[in-house]
Amino acid sequence: MVIKIKSLFSILILFSFLRAQDVAEGQNSASDTTVQDVPSGLETGYKGFAWGSLSGSQIPTSLTATPNEDTLAVHQSFTGSLGQDSVRVTYAFADSGFWKVEIDIIITQNDIEGKIADFRRLEKNISEVYGPPQKMNQNESGPSGSYANILEQKFTRAFYRSTWSVTPAIIELVLNSSVLLPLTDLPIFSGNFSILKLVYYNPDYMHSSQPIPEVEELPSIFDIY
């Protein structure tokens, strides 16, 4: 009877151990599913596409390829959605291969505050993965929102830039926005004067065979005066 109890006890311990392993594996799988859309592995490339890959390489992406009019094949572009944003994603190639991916976020906000809010949302999302930016630049200027002379439309401007260093890659997020005030259905200047870009690049692959312009030799001040 004692032997049977010991055997039963051993079976229960083994079952508990196997059950704990299953739970741990399930948690790991859930964790993998949660972070799969987060840009990772920047030490080797961007979302599975290795730094230095040749321009003709197949790019792993679910986005839709756009017609490529680049005869030199230094760019490949795609459109689609990343998270809640509509985007255009461009992969750039140098002599050393793939070195940069540039993501243009389609801005839907018409007011300067909304555009800044989009920037801060992206900045927060990136900071949650890579920590706070190493460098920040924020500048706003222009007339206030109460400016209301329809014949004296002026621009209000915002320039926001944040930089993260994720060795060997660098991440840049930039908003360069100009908005006409007052907001009106009859703008004097039509079109979009704002960009919101997110760039991942690897400086180690920024190599080009194009010759660097020679530095112009300036005359001595004594030759002038």
Buried (B, 14 or more C-beta within 10 A) or exposed (E): EEEEEEEEEEEEEEEEEEEEEEEEEEEEEEEEEEEEEEBBEBEBBBBEBEBBBEBEBEBEBEBEEBEEEEEEEEBBBBBBEBEEBEBBBBBBBBEBBBBBBBBBBEBEBEBBEBBBEBBBEBBEBBBEBBEEBEEEEEEEEBBEBEEEEEEEBBBBBBBBBBBBEBEBBBBBBBBBBBBBBBEEEEEEEEEEEBBBBBBBBBEEBEEEEEEEEEEEEEEEEEEEE
